Amino acid sequence: MNLLIGANFKMNKTGAELREYFGTFLSEYSCPSSVDLVIAPTIIGLVLASELAKDSCVHIGAQNMSSEISGAFTGETSPLSLREISCEYVILGHSERRTIFGETDELVNKKVKTALVHSIRPILCIGENLNEKEAGLTKDILRVQLEKWLSEIDNTTGIDIAYEPVWAIGTGKSATPEYVEEVHIFIREILGQRESRIIYGGSVTEVTAHELISKREVNGFLIGSAVLDPRRLIKIVEEATR
Ligand code: PGA
């Protein structure tokens, strides 16, 4: 199974900045065959990113997607439009979508199903918040999230699971490698026969990548802050594959 390394740009980078980023990245990245590298720019940056990544080893991902295909859904993005521009992945269930934009369990589940129907690979983000962690509820929370968000989905081969503890996102405080390993083993147990990559997200950097990836059941990363610099993304891939 290839490692999955996802770069979530969040609401960063204009078109001009994307051009500069891809210019540097594509001229210096060595494209290791053991890595599926996904760049997820803003929705408006997707068309340009898709053009810039054409004929390269870089895959393009969206940060969000509608659960519907077409119709009166102001401000939403259809999976059909994503397919049209060769967008192969979509990040779903991200904690920022859930906490800031109020996405519900039902909506996340519906989006996952819609993505699968349209052959867009969901990167499904699960994770506990700080209160839940401190109350010792991490595993219960993850179990419920997986049950609800994968409800009525038997085959998860086309889905990647990102374990992103909310308290580690954008805080500079990554979970420890031991903690990540314990949780990933737990997630693997819940998934049972269902095949999915399990990747970790939450303040991953070029300094922490190697140790984290050496832990059991860590199949890659989803990264925000550190990958806004193309050379740091290259370094993270190097550290993950050495
Ligand atoms: P971070 O973001 O690397 O800045 O913690 C990760 C994410 O939100 O996916």
Boltz pocket constraint, residues with backbone or C-beta under 6 A from the ligand:
constraints:
  - pocket:
      binder: B
      contacts: [[A, 8], [A, 164], [A, 168], [A, 169], [A, 170], [A, 171], [A, 172], [A, 201], [A, 202], [A, 203], [A, 204], [A, 222], [A, 223], [A, 224], [A, 225], [A, 226]]
      max_distance: 6.0
